[in-house]
């Protein structure tokens, strides 16, 4: 990946609907070059072009980060089980006090409570969870810094 790829990605982070022609003008190359670069970036799974909805606007009033402690021999299995759940938007195996974190979005606190008891709590190997409920979100970005 070179500087041109990074420039294309940066433009798409700001405006995911930017046309190939617009990107080409902004970076000073042909539209065909941008099209080929984008195809390669997507095909090689370097980027994924997606819509990033605002959960609250979509009716999801509760967002939470769940810290999870797991039996050491069940970390991969537990992370895979969490990742399969529809409500989880992000799952990461980590170091520190928690073996992994999961970010979830829920329609309301009641659904969040049921999710914790009926889904997360029933995953084999889960020993303890601590839930950090978002009160407000000040920034929502998923791209990399320039």
N, C-alpha and C positions, 0 to 999 in steps of 0.2 A: 504494500500500500504506500502510495507516495503523496506528495503535497496536493496534487490535483484531486485525488480521491478524498482527502480530508476536506478540501474546499467544497466539493460536491455534497459531502455528508453534512457539513456545517450549514449550508444553504437549506438542505432538506430538514434539518433540525428546526430551523426558524420557520420554514414554510414547507410542509410536507406535500403541498399541492403545486409547488413550483414546476413549471414546464421545463422540458429538456432545453427548449430554445432560450428560456429565461436564464437557466443555469449556465448555458453555453456563453451567453452574453456576459454574465457576471464574472466568469472565470477566464474568458478569452480563448475559448476553443470552439470547435465545430459542434453542432448538435449531434452529429453521428458519434463523435468522441464521447460525449456525455452519455448517450444511449448505450454504447458499448461498455463504458465504465460502470454505469448503473446496473446493467445486466450481470456483469461479473460480480459486483458487490453483493447483489441479491443471491445469485446462484451459489456463491461461495459462503453464504450465510454470514457475511461481514456486517450487513445491515438487513433490517426487516422493515418494510414500509407498512405502517399500521395507523389506524385512527386511535387517538388517545383521548377517550371521553373523560369528562369531569364526573366522578362518581355521584356527587351530590345532585348534579343536573339530571342524572339518570335515575334518581330515586333511591340512592344508597346513602343513608344518613349516618351510618356508622363505619368508620375506618379504624383499623387497629393493627398494631404490630405485636405479634405474639412471640415471646421468647420461650424456647422449648428445651428442656433437659431430657436426654434420652439415654437409655442403656447403651454403653459404648459399642456393643456388638450389633446394635440395631440402627445406627445412624443413617446409613445409606437407605435401608428399607423404609425407615420413617420419613426421610426427606422425599423419597419417591412417592410414598402414600400421600403426604401433604401436597405435593405438586399435582397430583391427580384430582384433588378436590376443586370443584368449580369456583368456589369463593376465594381461593388463594390466587393472588395476582403475582406473587413473588415469593420464592423460597430460597434461602441460602444457608448452607452449612458454615458454621463460624467457629471462632475460638472464643475463649472467655467463659463467663458464667453460664452461658447458654450454648447448646450444641448447634442450634439453628434458630433462625427467625423466619416467620411467615407474615406477609402483609395480606390482610383480607379486607374486603368491602362487604357490607351487609345492609339490608334495608333499614334495620333499626337495632337498638341494643338487645331486644328480646331474641332476635335471630342470631345475634352474636353469641349470646349466652348458650343457646341451643347448639350452635356450631361447636363451641368449645366443649360442651358436655357430650354431645352425640357423635361428633366427627373426630375432633382432635383427641379427646380423652379416650377414645376407643382404639386408637392406633397402637399396635403392639410396640412396646418399648418406651412409650412416653411416660416419664416419671413425674415431671412437673412442668407447669406452664405459668407464665406471667404475661398478662395482657396490658398493653399500653394503648389506650384509646385516644385517638386524635381528637383534640378539642377544636382545632382549626388548622388548615393547611395554608402555609404562606408561600410555598413554592412547590411546583409539580413539574419537574423536568426529568427526562430519562436519558438525555444525550450526554456525551463526554465533554469536558471543558476543552476549549480550543487550544 
